[in-house]
Amino acid sequence: MEKLRVLLITQNESLYFGKSISYFLSKAPSWVNISGVILLDASPFGKPQPVLKMLKRTYDVFGLAFCLNFFLRLANENIFHRRDLIKNVLKKFKVEEIKLIKKNINDKGNLEIIRKFKPDLIISIAANQIFKRTLLSLPKFGSLNLHSALLPRYKGLMPTFWAMKNDEKEMGVSVFFMDEGIDTGKILVQKTFEIRHSDSLDSLIKKNKKIGMDALLEAIHLIQEGNYQTKGFAPEDGSYYSFPKKEDVREFRNAGKKFW
């Protein structure tokens, strides 16, 4: 069987993504060749922005206690769990990190780099940039994105936070073929799971990432077999959420929801 050349694009994030990528690589079938991974700058709460601006916005919205806890957890991962950092996971599985020329992944030079890897499939896992038409047209079978919600509901940012705040009883993940919109492509795989009363945002994100990796693996099998159906929806369908405001976080806490 001819190997499927897969290019991953994700964030260089410390808390969740390293373990998720490790799980994905360990479960990938032998006929999948992960030809490389592009690591974008980490931006866990939205689009990339200068570090000081990101810190200020996080503090203004989530408060001091959240920020201290978050950065203590980051420090713990970087000091005591270095094997789980994405760069070390890639070394373990002997997967090449692809260096970009400029931060914008759609830059002409970056596109030339990606083209040389001849990907059959591109997989975006929380990539924080919008892929333009030229990039989307490079892989033979298209580009997949993993979204942490049951599309078309909860398009946009931080769907796990919003699902908890809105007191949803279940949520899920969607794997879809990317187009130039935001979370608007045709859905290939969806998986649903229960939100339990004991769940914190942290535990729910971990559960979501694990189920998301399983959904991606299922999607790869479907593409390899070539016998699948997709589900589309109109751009105006569903709901879209952006970065929360301070009052959203207050309501989240007042409803008894926990971050950790």
N, C-alpha and C positions, 0 to 999 in steps of 0.2 A: 504494500500500500504506500502510495506517495505521501510524504509527510505534509501536514498543513502548517505553513509558516505563519506564526502568530506574533504580532507586535503589540506589547502592552504599553499603555500610557496611563500613568497614575501620579499621585503626589508623593513627595518625599516626606511623609508624615510618620510620626513615631508611635502614636498610641495604638492605632488599630490596623493600619495598612500592611505593616510588615508581616504580622501573623496571618493576615488574610492572603497575601501573596504567597507566603510559604505553604499554606494549605492548598491553594490553587495549583502551585507548581508540583506539589507532592502527589496530587490526584490527577494531573493531566495525563491523558493516555499516551502511550508510546509513539503513536503516529502524529502527535503534535510537537512541532519544533518551535519553542519560544525563542524566536530569533533575536530578540532584544527587548529592553524596557526603557522607556523614556520617563524620567522622574522630573516632574514639574515642581516648582517651589510650593511648599506647603501653605495652604490657606484653609484651615479647617472650618471657618465660619463664612465662607463665601468666596468672592473673586479675589485674585492676588492683589495685594496692596503693600505699601511700605510697612515695615515691622512696627514702628512706633504708632502709626495710624491704626493698625490692626489691634495693638494692645490697648490703645485708648478706647476704641469702639467696644471691644470686649468688656473692658472695665465699666464703661458707662452703662452698658445694657445688662450685664450679668452680675456685676458687683465684685467687691474685693474677695469675699470668701470663695466664690467660684474660681476667680483668676488664680488665687493662691493654690487651691486644690489642683487645678488644671496644670499649672506649671510645675508643681511638685511631682505630679504623675509623669509629666514629660521628662523631668530630671531623673526620676526613678528608672524609666525605660532606657534612657540614654546611658545611665551609669551601670545598672545592675542587670539589664536585659539586652545587652548590645547584640546578642545573636539574633534577636527578633527585629532589629532595624532593617529596613528594606535593603540597604546596600550590602549588609552582611548576608541576608537571605539570598540575594543574587549571586554572591560569591559561592555560597554553599551549593547552589544548584547550577553553577557555572553558566549563568546567563549574563550576557553583556549589557551594561548600562550604556545607552546611546546618548552622547553629549550633543546638545543643541548649540547652534551658533548664536542665536538670539533667543530671548525669552518667549517671543511670540511663535507658537508652534507652526503657524501658517506662513512664516517667513520663507522666501524662495529658497534660501540656503538650507533651511531645515527640511523643506520638502524634498530637496535633492538627496539629503542624507537618508531620509525615510525610503525614498524610491530605490536606493541601492540595496536595501534589505529585501526588496521584492515581497512584501507581505501579502499573503492570501487573505488575511483577516486582521483588522485592528480592533483591539478591545480597550475601551476607556473605562477606568475604574476611578470615579470621582475626579476625572481630569477637569481642571478649573478654567478651561478656555473653550471658546466656541470654535468648532472645527469648520473651516470653510470648504466650499465645493471641491476645490482642487485636492485637498487632503482626503476628503471623503471618497474621492474617485480612485485613489491609489490602490487599495487592496482589491483583489479579485472578487471576494465574496462580500465586500462591504465592511462597515465599521459598526461594532456593537458598543452599546453603553449600558452600564449597570446603574439603575436608579433605585434608591431605597424607599420605594413606595409603589402602590398599585396604581399605575397610570391608567387613565388620565388624571386621577386625583393626586393631589400633593406634588404637582410639578414645582420646580424651583429649588430653593435652598432649605436645608435642614428639615427634611420631611419627618424624621423621627421625632424631633421636638414638637412639631405641629400636630402630629398624630396623637402624641401623649397629651398635649395641652387640650386638644379637642375631645379628649376622653374616648378615643376610638377603642373598640374591643379587639380589633385585629388590624394588622398591617401586612405589608409584604414587600416583595422586590419585583422589579421588571427589567428584563433584558430586551432591548429594542435596537433596531437598525437606525443609526443616526442619520438625520437630515440637518439642514442648516438652522432649524428652529431649536428651541430649548425644550427638551423632553417631549418632542412631538412625533418621533418616528414610529414606524410600525413595530408592534410588540411581537416578540418571538416566544418568550417564556415568562411566566409569572408564577410566583409561589407565595402562599399566604401563611401567616402564623399568628398565634394568639398573643395579645398583650395582657400580661398577668398583672394583678394588683401589686405584686411584690417587685415588679420590674422598675429599675431606675433607667434614666436615659442612657447611662453607660452600659448597663447590661443589655438593654434593647439594641443598642448599636452593635454590640458584639454578636448578638444573635442574628441580627440583620446581615452583618458582613459574612458570617458563616453560610447562611442560607443563600446569600447572593453569589458566593463562589460556586455552590452547588448548581445554582441556576445557570451560571456561565458555562460550567462544564456540560450541562444538559444541552445548552444552545450550540456548543461546539459539535457535539455528537449529531444534532439535527442538521447542521450545515454540512458536515462531512457526508451524511447519508443523502442529502439533497432532497429529502421528502418532508417538507414542513409547510405549515400555513402560518401566516402572520395576521395580526388584528390591528386595524387602523382606527383612528378617531380624528375628528375635526379639531383644528388648533384651539378652538374656543371651548371645547369640551373639558369637563373636569374642573380643577381648581389650581391656582398658582399661588405660592407663598414666597416671600422674600425674607430678608434678615429680620428677626424679631425686634420689637421695641421694648423699652424698659417695662412698660405696663404689661406686655405679654409675659415676660419672665415673672412679674409679680403675680399674675393670675395663675401661672404654672405652679408656683410654690403654694399659693393660697389654696389650690385644689388638692394639695397633699402630694404633688408629684415631686420626685427626687432626681437630682442630676447624677448622684453617685450612690 
